[in-house]
Amino acid sequence: MPFANGELPRSVGLTSVEITGGLWHERQTVNRVTTIPAIYRQLEATGRIDAWRMDPDRERPQKRSVVTMFFDSDTAKWLEAVGYSLAMHPDPELEALADRVIDMIAEAQLPDGYLNTYFPILEPENRWKNLRDWHEMYNAGHLIEGAVAYAEATGKHKILDVLRRYADHIESLFGPREGQRRGYPGHPELELALVKLYHATGEVKYLDLAKYFIDERGRQPHYFDLEASERGEDPADFWFKNYRYCQAHLPLREQTEATGHAVRACYLYAGVADITRETNDAELLDLSRRLWDDLTTHQMYITGGLGPAHSNEGFTFAYDLPNETAYAETCAGIALAFWAHRMFHIDPDGRYIDVMERALYNNVLSGVSHSGDHFFYANPLASYPYVNPYEHLSGVATDEHYQRKPWYACPCCPPNVARLVASIGAYMISTAPGCVYVHLYNDSTAEVDLNGRTIRLIQKTRYPWDGTVTMTVQMDGADRFDLALRIPGWCAQYSLAVNDGEAPATVERGYVHIDREWRDGDRVTLTLQMPVERIVSHPMIRQNAGQIALQRGPIVYCLEQVDNGPRLANVMLAPDAALVTEFDESLLGGAVIVRGVAHRIEPQAWPADLYRPRQAANLVSTPFELRAVPYFLWANRAPGEMRVWLRELSQP
């Protein structure tokens, strides 16, 4: 739909939407009461808080640790989560705790503005010597995001002033001006943070620096080669051997596919989208669409997870999506949600929000336990006892079963999921001149400014367990505007009514637009049909050949051993098997489950032989009641096998 003056939609912001009930209210409550405090305890226990004391006698590790180099980012993401939580739920004790941490951060800043807990104490001679690997800019980006969130929530600008000084320091060193270094982040993140800082301060130089980082990336002579040579190293000794790992193998505008480390990629692409919006750069818009299409049509799991390989925490090649060894890092799903939300705001189309929703309800929520104090780093789509390819991330011996952990040696995911859950209201609604877009459905009250007046939209729904959404408009007087409700890509049929009558509407780019004169008390009822769908994957995804996955609404389902017994690989579902749903109040606070008759096809007995002729195997088909649960709830009860993709029934 065309916009007045060509304006693109804008998110209404976090404090404009109050989550009042439903799944996201429950998740936010757990996040506030349990997750944020649990993360702080781990920050203290692992030395991340004490690191800000800048003790000159701090022991230097015998072996350089990149994880230690990005300690600062973990505190920063916690602070960002605190800011979002305080914005909606004031908590004097939590605010006082955050203020004490902020005081320590401020004391740690050097006179020139540099701010880092590792290099001034442990390697002062190596500041800014390795942008490719050492995460100084990555830390800076997360600190900036935390500072902006906290300042906006509390009105206190101490931490924002500290991070402005640090950003000024970085801006003085890097850029295209004479005497500056032509470097850019090895781990992208600072780009999108600088755009946030620009909006918070109005200082255009921060936007210019973000744009410079994007334009300079991958250009020749290659900065990462130059800095390696300056360190006395051979650039060819880079452990990954090429810069596809960090999306710097070509200038960005020449790139055609999502590549490398999945979190780095999506943070970078989110930054590109931000710059596209701010500069109206048509070439960057084309790049964003090109990368989006490649990622979502070739390299994304049904859960919204990204990255099949643990060797690079990222992408391999098109249609390579193994299940049991899927990496699908929680941070990557979060970064995808960030990028998807930004893509809508440069190219208003529901297809981006469809992917955001897929990632949120499946990959992201899987990353935190129902109790809120255990986490997944990787999110496989199948799990078998004694198979844990991610032991190196946990720092402890392999568990008998793949389970969430209270912390990781590399703990980037726990505070990342905390900040996203705390800020989910900011992803629900956007406005354009004369138009309100509703992206996500959940019990909520939103206040938006439109046409010079305040409009309240009150949602009542049991989504994602039920597809009926009732939305009440509250306003003084009457006004004409366009209410655009997303029709998710998974929904084949829906109905729409205004005040119980038919509503003239048009459908465009994934939204049904109701353009009318609205009055106080008008009520919209949107009903999205939610049958259980058997999903098949692209025939090039070899790992899923002959298999189906169950999805209802935005929720992907899985089988767990606790409900279905062992040997889930032998479970088959007939194409015509009836599938029914029910709301199970006893399942972790309540969730819709899927039931139906499936078959376990196995031999009656098996001798010691590893292989036998089929005719001698004596296979039998044993029916049983299948019980599928939402994927994001797996591994919260008894440990055991798990499987998303199921074989379709064939005769034994």
ZAMARGU-4260 file (C-alpha; in steps of 0.2 Angstrom, whole numbers, plus 5000, padded with zeros to 4 digits):
<rodrens>
0) 5000/5000/5000 | 5007/5017/4996 | 5013/5028/5010 | 5009/5047/5011 | 5025/5056/5006
5) 5033/5040/5003 | 5036/5037/5021 | 5041/5020/5028 | 5033/5012/5043 | 5041/5014/5060
10) 5041/5003/5076 | 5030/5012/5089 | 5043/5007/5102 | 5044/4997/5118 | 5035/5008/5130
15) 5020/5010/5119 | 5015/4991/5120 | 5010/4983/5137 | 5010/4964/5136 | 4995/4960/5148
20) 4993/4941/5147 | 4996/4926/5136 | 5012/4917/5132 | 5023/4932/5130 | 5017/4939/5147
25) 5022/4922/5155 | 5039/4922/5147 | 5042/4940/5152 | 5037/4937/5170 | 5049/4922/5171
30) 5063/4933/5162 | 5061/4947/5175 | 5059/4936/5190 | 5071/4922/5186 | 5082/4924/5171
35) 5089/4942/5173 | 5094/4938/5191 | 5101/4921/5186 | 5112/4929/5173 | 5119/4942/5185
40) 5123/4928/5197 | 5133/4920/5183 | 5141/4936/5178 | 5148/4938/5196 | 5153/4920/5198
45) 5163/4919/5182 | 5172/4936/5186 | 5164/4946/5173 | 5158/4959/5185 | 5174/4959/5195
50) 5183/4962/5178 | 5177/4980/5178 | 5187/4984/5194 | 5202/4984/5182 | 5213/4976/5195
55) 5232/4979/5190 | 5236/4963/5198 | 5224/4953/5188 | 5232/4937/5183 | 5235/4935/5165
60) 5229/4919/5157 | 5242/4906/5152 | 5233/4905/5136 | 5225/4920/5127 | 5206/4917/5127
65) 5195/4925/5115 | 5180/4922/5127 | 5189/4932/5140 | 5191/4946/5127 | 5172/4948/5125
70) 5168/4947/5143 | 5161/4965/5142 | 5147/4960/5130 | 5139/4948/5142 | 5138/4962/5155
75) 5132/4974/5142 | 5117/4962/5136 | 5112/4960/5154 | 5111/4979/5156 | 5101/4980/5140
80) 5089/4967/5147 | 5088/4977/5163 | 5084/4993/5154 | 5070/4985/5144 | 5063/4977/5160
85) 5064/4993/5170 | 5055/5002/5156 | 5039/4992/5158 | 5041/4986/5176 | 5051/4998/5188
90) 5061/4989/5201 | 5071/5000/5213 | 5082/4986/5219 | 5087/4980/5201 | 5090/4998/5196
95) 5101/5001/5210 | 5111/4985/5206 | 5113/4991/5188 | 5118/5008/5194 | 5132/5000/5204
100) 5138/4991/5189 | 5137/5007/5178 | 5148/5016/5191 | 5161/5002/5189 | 5160/5003/5170
105) 5163/5022/5171 | 5178/5020/5183 | 5185/5008/5170 | 5185/5020/5156 | 5203/5027/5151
110) 5206/5045/5149 | 5205/5044/5130 | 5188/5036/5130 | 5194/5018/5127 | 5183/5005/5137
115) 5188/4987/5138 | 5191/4975/5153 | 5204/4964/5144 | 5217/4975/5135 | 5221/4989/5147
120) 5226/4976/5161 | 5231/4960/5151 | 5238/4966/5134 | 5239/4985/5134 | 5251/4984/5120
125) 5238/4976/5108 | 5224/4988/5108 | 5216/4989/5091 | 5229/4977/5084 | 5217/4963/5078
130) 5200/4969/5073 | 5197/4952/5064 | 5197/4941/5080 | 5198/4951/5096 | 5181/4958/5098
135) 5184/4976/5104 | 5172/4983/5092 | 5159/4969/5096 | 5160/4973/5114 | 5158/4992/5110
140) 5142/4988/5101 | 5134/4979/5114 | 5139/4992/5127 | 5132/5005/5117 | 5115/4995/5115
145) 5115/4993/5134 | 5118/5011/5137 | 5105/5017/5125 | 5092/5005/5133 | 5096/5010/5151
150) 5096/5028/5147 | 5079/5028/5138 | 5072/5017/5152 | 5078/5027/5167 | 5082/5044/5161
155) 5099/5042/5168 | 5113/5047/5156 | 5129/5042/5165 | 5131/5026/5155 | 5126/5034/5139
160) 5139/5048/5141 | 5152/5035/5145 | 5148/5026/5129 | 5147/5042/5118 | 5165/5045/5124
165) 5170/5028/5118 | 5161/5030/5102 | 5170/5046/5099 | 5187/5037/5102 | 5183/5024/5089
170) 5177/5037/5077 | 5193/5047/5079 | 5203/5031/5075 | 5194/5023/5061 | 5186/5030/5045
175) 5191/5037/5028 | 5199/5053/5034 | 5218/5056/5032 | 5228/5048/5046 | 5213/5036/5051
180) 5214/5017/5050 | 5203/5009/5037 | 5197/4995/5049 | 5180/4988/5053 | 5173/4975/5065
185) 5178/4957/5063 | 5162/4952/5072 | 5149/4964/5066 | 5137/4972/5079 | 5144/4989/5081
190) 5136/4995/5065 | 5118/4993/5071 | 5123/5000/5088 | 5130/5016/5081 | 5113/5019/5072
195) 5104/5017/5089 | 5117/5029/5096 | 5113/5041/5082 | 5095/5041/5086 | 5098/5043/5105
200) 5109/5058/5102 | 5106/5065/5085 | 5125/5065/5082 | 5126/5061/5063 | 5145/5056/5065
205) 5139/5039/5073 | 5128/5036/5058 | 5142/5040/5046 | 5154/5029/5055 | 5141/5014/5053
210) 5139/5018/5035 | 5158/5018/5033 | 5160/5001/5041 | 5148/4994/5029 | 5155/5002/5014
215) 5173/4998/5018 | 5170/4979/5023 | 5179/4968/5011 | 5188/4981/5000 | 5206/4979/4994
220) 5219/4980/5000 | 5211/4970/5013 | 5212/4977/5031 | 5213/4961/5040 | 5228/4956/5029
225) 5236/4973/5033 | 5234/4972/5051 | 5240/4953/5052 | 5256/4959/5043 | 5258/4973/5055
230) 5257/4960/5069 | 5271/4950/5061 | 5259/4936/5055 | 5256/4928/5039 | 5238/4933/5034
235) 5237/4915/5026 | 5238/4908/5044 | 5220/4914/5048 | 5212/4899/5055 | 5197/4899/5044
240) 5208/4902/5029 | 5196/4914/5020 | 5185/4929/5025 | 5168/4921/5021 | 5168/4917/5039
245) 5166/4935/5044 | 5157/4941/5028 | 5172/4951/5022 | 5177/4940/5007 | 5170/4953/4995
250) 5164/4971/4996 | 5147/4970/5004 | 5138/4977/4989 | 5145/4963/4978 | 5139/4948/4989
255) 5126/4937/4984 | 5123/4924/4998 | 5123/4923/5016 | 5139/4915/5022 | 5150/4912/5037
260) 5147/4913/5055 | 5128/4915/5056 | 5127/4927/5071 | 5140/4939/5063 | 5130/4938/5046
265) 5113/4943/5053 | 5120/4957/5065 | 5129/4964/5049 | 5113/4962/5038 | 5103/4971/5052
270) 5115/4985/5051 | 5114/4986/5032 | 5095/4987/5034 | 5097/5001/5046 | 5109/5011/5035
275) 5097/5007/5020 | 5083/5015/5029 | 5093/5030/5035 | 5101/5034/5018 | 5088/5028/5006
280) 5101/5018/4997 | 5093/5008/4983 | 5109/4997/4980 | 5109/4992/4999 | 5090/4988/4998
285) 5094/4977/4983 | 5108/4969/4993 | 5097/4966/5008 | 5083/4958/4997 | 5096/4947/4989
290) 5104/4941/5005 | 5087/4938/5013 | 5081/4928/4998 | 5096/4917/4999 | 5096/4914/5017
295) 5077/4910/5019 | 5076/4899/5003 | 5092/4889/5005 | 5099/4890/5023 | 5085/4891/5036
300) 5078/4877/5047 | 5060/4875/5049 | 5062/4882/5067 | 5070/4898/5061 | 5087/4891/5066
305) 5102/4896/5056 | 5119/4887/5054 | 5121/4868/5052 | 5139/4868/5056 | 5148/4869/5073
310) 5165/4871/5065 | 5161/4889/5060 | 5145/4892/5070 | 5137/4895/5053 | 5132/4891/5035
315) 5139/4878/5024 | 5130/4877/5007 | 5113/4878/5001 | 5100/4865/5007 | 5113/4858/5020
320) 5102/4856/5035 | 5106/4841/5046 | 5095/4839/5061 | 5104/4829/5075 | 5120/4840/5072
325) 5111/4856/5069 | 5120/4871/5077 | 5105/4883/5075 | 5113/4894/5089 | 5101/4904/5100
330) 5110/4920/5096 | 5108/4917/5077 | 5089/4915/5079 | 5089/4931/5089 | 5100/4940/5076
335) 5088/4934/5062 | 5073/4942/5072 | 5082/4958/5073 | 5086/4958/5054 | 5068/4952/5049
340) 5060/4967/5059 | 5072/4979/5051 | 5068/4972/5034 | 5050/4975/5036 | 5054/4993/5039
345) 5063/4996/5023 | 5052/4984/5012 | 5035/4983/5021 | 5030/4965/5018 | 5023/4952/5029
350) 5035/4939/5023 | 5049/4946/5034 | 5038/4946/5050 | 5033/4928/5045 | 5051/4923/5047
355) 5053/4934/5063 | 5038/4925/5071 | 5045/4908/5066 | 5062/4911/5074 | 5054/4919/5090
360) 5041/4905/5093 | 5053/4891/5090 | 5072/4894/5089 | 5073/4908/5101 | 5061/4902/5115
365) 5069/4885/5114 | 5085/4894/5120 | 5079/4896/5137 | 5071/4883/5149 | 5053/4885/5155
370) 5060/4889/5172 | 5071/4903/5165 | 5087/4898/5172 | 5094/4885/5160 | 5099/4888/5142
375) 5103/4881/5125 | 5117/4887/5115 | 5114/4876/5100 | 5096/4870/5096 | 5096/4853/5086
380) 5081/4847/5078 | 5084/4829/5084 | 5093/4823/5099 | 5098/4805/5104 | 5106/4800/5120
385) 5125/4800/5122 | 5126/4811/5106 | 5132/4828/5111 | 5143/4837/5098 | 5143/4853/5108
390) 5153/4847/5123 | 5166/4859/5120 | 5154/4873/5123 | 5148/4867/5140 | 5165/4866/5149
395) 5159/4850/5157 | 5158/4831/5153 | 5146/4825/5140 | 5129/4823/5148 | 5119/4807/5145
400) 5106/4817/5136 | 5107/4834/5127 | 5100/4846/5140 | 5100/4865/5144 | 5114/4871/5155
405) 5114/4886/5168 | 5129/4894/5159 | 5142/4891/5145 | 5160/4894/5143 | 5155/4905/5129
410) 5139/4912/5137 | 5133/4924/5123 | 5116/4917/5122 | 5108/4918/5139 | 5109/4937/5141
415) 5104/4939/5122 | 5088/4929/5124 | 5085/4939/5140 | 5086/4956/5131 | 5074/4950/5117
420) 5061/4943/5128 | 5061/4959/5138 | 5059/4969/5123 | 5046/4959/5113 | 5033/4973/5114
425) 5044/4983/5102 | 5041/4970/5089 | 5022/4970/5089 | 5016/4986/5080 | 5022/4999/5068
430) 5015/5014/5061 | 5015/5024/5044 | 5006/5040/5040 | 4988/5035/5041 | 4991/5017/5045
435) 4994/5005/5060 | 5002/4988/5057 | 4999/4974/5069 | 5013/4961/5067 | 5011/4949/5082
440) 4996/4944/5091 | 4996/4943/5110 | 4986/4950/5125 | 4991/4968/5125 | 4987/4986/5126
445) 4996/4998/5113 | 4995/5016/5112 | 5000/5024/5095 | 5001/5042/5090 | 4992/5044/5073
450) 4984/5059/5064 | 4988/5070/5079 | 4978/5059/5091 | 4982/5044/5103 | 4974/5028/5098
455) 4973/5013/5110 | 4972/4995/5103 | 4968/4982/5115 | 4971/4964/5110 | 4963/4949/5117
460) 4968/4932/5111 | 4975/4915/5116 | 4987/4915/5101 | 4998/4905/5097 | 4986/4892/5104
465) 4971/4899/5096 | 4969/4909/5080 | 4955/4921/5086 | 4961/4939/5089 | 4949/4952/5096
470) 4955/4970/5094 | 4946/4985/5102 | 4949/5003/5097 | 4949/5016/5110 | 4950/5034/5105
475) 4942/5051/5108 | 4930/5055/5094 | 4932/5047/5077 | 4945/5047/5064 | 4949/5038/5047
480) 4965/5027/5047 | 4970/5010/5040 | 4972/4996/5052 | 4983/4983/5044 | 4983/4965/5052
485) 4996/4952/5047 | 4989/4937/5039 | 5003/4924/5042 | 5011/4915/5028 | 5006/4899/5036
490) 4987/4903/5036 | 4977/4897/5021 | 4960/4903/5027 | 4954/4917/5039 | 4939/4927/5043
495) 4937/4946/5047 | 4923/4956/5055 | 4921/4973/5062 | 4908/4975/5075 | 4901/4958/5071
500) 4898/4963/5053 | 4908/4961/5036 | 4922/4973/5034 | 4928/4979/5017 | 4946/4976/5016
505) 4960/4973/5004 | 4975/4961/5006 | 4992/4967/5001 | 5009/4960/5005 | 5004/4949/5019
510) 4992/4961/5028 | 4973/4964/5027 | 4970/4982/5027 | 4954/4989/5035 | 4953/5008/5029
515) 4938/5016/5037 | 4932/5029/5049 | 4935/5022/5067 | 4925/5026/5083 | 4929/5023/5101
520) 4924/5005/5105 | 4925/4998/5087 | 4929/4980/5088 | 4939/4969/5075 | 4938/4950/5076
525) 4951/4941/5066 | 4950/4922/5065 | 4965/4913/5058 | 4962/4895/5054 | 4975/4884/5063
530) 4974/4866/5056 | 4989/4854/5060 | 4999/4855/5044 | 5011/4841/5038 | 5026/4851/5031
535) 5038/4844/5018 | 5055/4852/5014 | 5063/4856/4998 | 5069/4840/4989 | 5087/4846/4989
540) 5087/4845/5008 | 5093/4827/5008 | 5092/4825/5027 | 5073/4826/5027 | 5069/4815/5012
545) 5053/4805/5015 | 5049/4814/5031 | 5037/4827/5037 | 5036/4839/5051 | 5020/4845/5061
550) 5016/4863/5062 | 5001/4872/5069 | 5000/4890/5067 | 5018/4897/5070 | 5022/4883/5082
555) 5033/4868/5076 | 5031/4852/5085 | 5042/4838/5090 | 5041/4821/5098 | 5050/4817/5114
560) 5054/4800/5122 | 5045/4805/5138 | 5028/4804/5128 | 5032/4792/5114 | 5045/4780/5120
565) 5062/4777/5113 | 5068/4774/5095 | 5059/4789/5088 | 5068/4786/5071 | 5057/4771/5069
570) 5041/4780/5071 | 5031/4783/5055 | 5015/4793/5052 | 5002/4788/5039 | 4998/4802/5026
575) 4980/4800/5031 | 4982/4798/5050 | 4969/4809/5059 | 4978/4822/5070 | 4968/4831/5084
580) 4974/4845/5095 | 4970/4848/5114 | 4975/4861/5126 | 4985/4852/5140 | 4985/4862/5156
585) 4997/4850/5164 | 5011/4853/5151 | 5023/4867/5158 | 5009/4879/5161 | 4998/4874/5147
590) 5001/4871/5128 | 4992/4864/5114 | 4998/4846/5110 | 4995/4836/5094 | 4989/4818/5095
595) 4986/4804/5083 | 4990/4786/5079 | 5007/4782/5073 | 5017/4766/5070 | 5033/4760/5077
600) 5041/4749/5063 | 5054/4737/5071 | 5059/4719/5071 | 5051/4707/5084 | 5069/4702/5089
605) 5086/4705/5082 | 5101/4694/5084 | 5119/4700/5085 | 5121/4704/5067 | 5123/4722/5062
610) 5114/4719/5046 | 5102/4707/5039 | 5092/4704/5023 | 5075/4713/5024 | 5065/4697/5022
615) 5074/4690/5037 | 5071/4705/5048 | 5053/4701/5053 | 5048/4719/5054 | 5031/4722/5062
620) 5021/4738/5063 | 5015/4742/5081 | 5002/4756/5082 | 5003/4768/5097 | 4996/4786/5101
625) 5008/4799/5095 | 5009/4814/5106 | 5018/4830/5099 | 5023/4845/5109 | 5029/4862/5104
630) 5047/4861/5100 | 5052/4876/5111 | 5046/4866/5126 | 5057/4851/5123 | 5070/4846/5136
635) 5060/4853/5151 | 5054/4836/5158 | 5062/4819/5158 | 5078/4818/5147 | 5078/4807/5131
640) 5076/4807/5113 | 5068/4821/5103 | 5064/4822/5084 | 5055/4836/5073 | 5056/4827/5056
645) 5046/4810/5056 | 5045/4797/5042 | 5029/4794/5033 | 5022/4777/5034 | 5027/4763/5022
650) 5022/4745/5023 | 5034/4733/5033
</rodrens>
